[in-house]
Amino acid sequence: LPLLTSSRLHNQPVFCSDGHTYERTAIESWLENHMTSPTTNADLESKALVPNHTLRNQLERWKKVQKGRGIAEATWTDGPD
C-alpha cells in the first residue's frame, strides 16, 4: 500500500492496535474506510492510535545529525512516492 509504505520519514509516527507503526496522516486516512490492518488485513481491535515517542525521538536525533553533516532534508527519502 503506497499510502502507508511511503519512502518519506515519519513526522508523527503512531502505533496502531495491529502492533505496527504508521505515519499518523496515512493511517488516519486508511481508518476512515477500513477496520482492518493495512499491513496484515486482520480485523483491528481498535482504531485508537498511540504516539510512538521512541521512534519520533530517534528520528529527530537522526535528522539533527544529517543537518549537521550538511545533508539536505530533500535527500532523506529512498525516492519518489
MARBA-3410 file (N, C-alpha, C, O; in Angstrom, 1 decimal):
81
0.8,-1.2,0.0,0.0,0.0,0.0,0.9,1.2,0.0,1.4,1.6,1.0 ~ 1.0,1.9,-1.1,1.9,3.1,-1.2,1.5,4.2,-0.1,2.4,4.9,0.4 ~ 0.2,4.2,0.2,-0.2,5.2,1.2,0.5,5.0,2.5,0.8,6.0,3.2 ~ 0.9,3.8,2.9,1.4,3.5,4.2,2.9,3.1,4.1,3.6,3.0,5.1 ~ 3.4,2.9,2.9,4.8,2.5,2.8,5.6,3.6,2.1,6.5,3.3,1.3
5.2,4.8,2.4,5.9,5.9,1.8,7.4,5.9,2.2,7.8,5.4,3.2 ~ 8.2,6.4,1.2,9.7,6.4,1.5,10.1,7.6,2.3,11.2,7.8,2.6 ~ 9.1,8.5,2.6,9.4,9.7,3.4,9.5,9.3,4.9,8.9,8.3,5.3 ~ 10.3,10.1,5.6,10.4,9.8,7.0,9.1,10.2,7.7,8.4,11.1,7.4 ~ 8.8,9.4,8.8,7.7,9.7,9.6,7.9,11.0,10.3,9.0,11.3,10.8
6.8,11.9,10.4,6.9,13.1,11.2,6.1,12.9,12.5,6.4,13.4,13.6 ~ 5.0,12.0,12.4,4.2,11.7,13.5,3.9,10.2,13.6,2.8,9.8,13.3 ~ 4.9,9.4,14.0,4.7,8.0,14.0,3.8,7.6,15.1,3.9,8.1,16.3 ~ 2.9,6.7,14.8,1.9,6.2,15.8,1.8,4.7,15.8,1.9,4.1,14.7 ~ 1.5,4.1,16.9,1.2,2.7,17.0,-0.3,2.5,16.7,-1.1,3.3,17.1
-0.6,1.4,16.0,-2.0,1.0,15.8,-2.2,-0.3,16.6,-1.2,-0.9,17.0 ~ -3.4,-0.7,16.7,-3.7,-1.9,17.5,-3.2,-3.2,16.9,-3.2,-4.2,17.5 ~ -2.7,-3.1,15.6,-2.1,-4.2,15.0,-0.6,-4.4,15.4,0.0,-5.4,15.0 ~ -0.1,-3.5,16.2,1.3,-3.5,16.7,2.3,-2.9,15.7,3.5,-2.9,16.0 ~ 1.8,-2.3,14.6,2.7,-1.7,13.7,2.7,-0.2,13.9,1.7,0.4,14.4
3.7,0.5,13.4,3.8,1.9,13.4,3.6,2.5,12.1,4.1,2.0,11.0 ~ 2.8,3.6,12.0,2.5,4.2,10.8,2.6,5.7,10.9,2.7,6.2,12.1 ~ 2.7,6.4,9.8,2.6,7.9,9.9,1.1,8.2,10.2,0.2,7.7,9.5 ~ 0.9,9.1,11.1,-0.4,9.4,11.6,-1.4,9.8,10.4,-2.5,9.2,10.4 ~ -1.0,10.7,9.5,-1.9,11.1,8.5,-2.3,9.9,7.6,-3.4,9.8,7.1
-1.3,9.0,7.3,-1.6,7.9,6.4,-2.6,6.9,7.1,-3.5,6.4,6.4 ~ -2.3,6.5,8.3,-3.2,5.6,9.0,-4.6,6.1,9.3,-5.6,5.4,9.2 ~ -4.6,7.4,9.6,-6.0,8.0,9.8,-6.8,8.0,8.5,-8.0,7.7,8.5 ~ -6.1,8.3,7.4,-6.8,8.2,6.1,-7.3,6.8,5.8,-8.4,6.6,5.4 ~ -6.5,5.8,6.1,-6.8,4.4,5.9,-8.0,4.0,6.8,-9.0,3.4,6.4
-8.0,4.4,8.1,-9.0,4.1,9.0,-10.4,4.7,8.8,-11.4,4.3,9.3 ~ -10.4,5.7,7.9,-11.7,6.4,7.6,-12.6,5.4,6.9,-13.8,5.5,7.0 ~ -12.0,4.4,6.1,-12.8,3.5,5.3,-12.6,2.0,5.7,-13.1,1.1,5.0 ~ -11.7,1.7,6.7,-11.4,0.3,7.0,-11.4,0.1,8.5,-11.1,1.0,9.3 ~ -11.6,-1.1,8.8,-11.5,-1.6,10.2,-10.5,-2.8,10.3,-10.6,-3.6,11.1
-9.6,-2.8,9.3,-8.6,-3.8,9.2,-7.2,-3.2,9.2,-7.0,-2.0,8.9 ~ -6.2,-4.0,9.5,-4.8,-3.6,9.4,-4.4,-3.4,8.0,-4.7,-4.3,7.2 ~ -3.8,-2.3,7.6,-3.3,-2.2,6.3,-2.1,-3.1,6.0,-1.7,-3.4,4.8 ~ -1.4,-3.6,7.0,-0.3,-4.5,6.9,-0.7,-5.9,6.8,-0.2,-6.7,6.0 ~ -1.6,-6.4,7.7,-2.0,-7.8,7.8,-3.3,-8.1,7.2,-3.7,-9.3,7.0
-4.2,-7.1,7.1,-5.6,-7.2,6.7,-6.4,-7.9,7.7,-7.6,-8.2,7.5 ~ -5.9,-8.1,8.9,-6.7,-8.7,10.0,-7.5,-7.6,10.6,-7.2,-6.4,10.5 ~ -8.7,-8.0,11.2,-9.5,-7.0,11.9,-8.8,-6.3,13.0,-8.0,-7.0,13.7 ~ -9.0,-5.0,13.2,-8.4,-4.3,14.3,-9.3,-4.3,15.5,-10.5,-4.3,15.4 ~ -8.7,-4.4,16.6,-9.4,-4.4,17.9,-9.9,-3.0,18.2,-11.0,-2.8,18.8
-9.2,-2.0,17.7,-9.5,-0.6,18.0,-8.9,0.3,16.9,-7.9,-0.1,16.3 ~ -9.5,1.4,16.7,-8.9,2.4,15.8,-8.1,3.5,16.6,-7.6,4.4,16.0 ~ -7.9,3.2,17.9,-7.1,4.1,18.7,-5.6,4.1,18.2,-5.1,3.1,17.8 ~ -5.0,5.3,18.2,-3.6,5.5,17.8,-2.9,6.1,18.9,-3.3,7.0,19.6 ~ -1.7,5.5,19.2,-0.8,6.0,20.3,0.5,6.5,19.7,1.1,5.8,18.9
0.9,7.7,20.1,2.2,8.2,19.6,3.3,7.3,19.9,3.4,6.8,21.0 ~ 4.2,7.1,18.9,5.4,6.3,19.1,6.5,7.3,19.4,7.3,7.7,18.5 ~ 6.6,7.7,20.7,7.6,8.7,21.1,9.0,8.2,20.9,9.9,9.1,20.5 ~ 9.3,7.0,21.1,10.6,6.5,21.0,11.1,6.7,19.5,12.2,7.2,19.3 ~ 10.3,6.2,18.6,10.7,6.4,17.2,10.8,7.9,16.8,11.7,8.3,16.1
9.8,8.7,17.2,9.8,10.1,16.9,11.1,10.7,17.4,11.8,11.5,16.7 ~ 11.5,10.4,18.7,12.8,11.0,19.2,14.0,10.5,18.5,14.9,11.3,18.2 ~ 14.0,9.2,18.1,15.1,8.7,17.3,15.2,9.4,15.9,16.3,9.8,15.5 ~ 14.1,9.6,15.3,14.1,10.3,14.0,14.6,11.8,14.2,15.3,12.3,13.3 ~ 14.1,12.4,15.2,14.6,13.8,15.4,16.1,13.9,15.6,16.7,14.8,15.1
16.6,13.0,16.4,18.1,12.9,16.6,18.8,12.7,15.3,19.8,13.3,15.0 ~ 18.3,11.7,14.5,18.9,11.4,13.2,18.8,12.6,12.3,19.8,12.9,11.6 ~ 17.7,13.3,12.3,17.6,14.5,11.4,18.6,15.5,11.8,19.2,16.2,10.9 ~ 18.8,15.7,13.1,19.8,16.7,13.5,21.2,16.3,13.1,22.0,17.2,12.6 ~ 21.5,15.1,13.2,22.8,14.6,12.7,23.0,14.9,11.2,24.0,15.3,10.7
21.9,14.5,10.4,22.0,14.7,9.0,22.2,16.2,8.6,23.0,16.6,7.7 ~ 21.5,17.1,9.3,21.6,18.5,9.1,23.0,19.0,9.5,23.6,19.8,8.8 ~ 23.5,18.4,10.6,24.9,18.8,11.0,25.9,18.4,10.0,27.0,19.0,9.8 ~ 25.6,17.4,9.2,26.5,16.9,8.2,26.3,17.6,6.8,27.0,17.4,5.9 ~ 25.4,18.5,6.8,25.1,19.3,5.6,24.2,18.6,4.6,24.2,18.9,3.4
23.6,17.5,5.1,22.7,16.7,4.1,21.3,17.3,4.1,20.7,17.4,5.2 ~ 20.9,17.7,2.9,19.6,18.4,2.8,18.5,17.4,3.1,18.5,16.3,2.7 ~ 17.4,18.0,3.7,16.3,17.2,4.1,15.6,16.5,2.8,15.1,15.4,2.9 ~ 15.7,17.2,1.7,15.1,16.6,0.5,15.7,15.3,0.1,15.1,14.6,-0.7 ~ 16.9,15.0,0.5,17.5,13.7,0.2,17.3,12.6,1.1,17.8,11.5,1.0
16.4,12.8,2.1,16.2,11.8,3.2,15.2,10.7,2.8,14.7,10.0,3.6 ~ 14.9,10.6,1.5,13.9,9.6,1.1,14.7,8.6,0.2,15.8,8.8,-0.3 ~ 14.0,7.5,0.0,14.5,6.4,-0.9,14.2,6.7,-2.4,14.7,6.0,-3.3 ~ 13.4,7.7,-2.6,12.9,8.0,-3.9,11.5,8.6,-3.9,11.0,8.8,-2.8 ~ 11.0,8.9,-5.1,9.6,9.5,-5.1,8.6,8.5,-4.6,8.7,7.3,-4.8
7.5,9.0,-4.0,6.4,8.1,-3.6,5.6,7.6,-4.7,4.7,6.9,-4.6
END
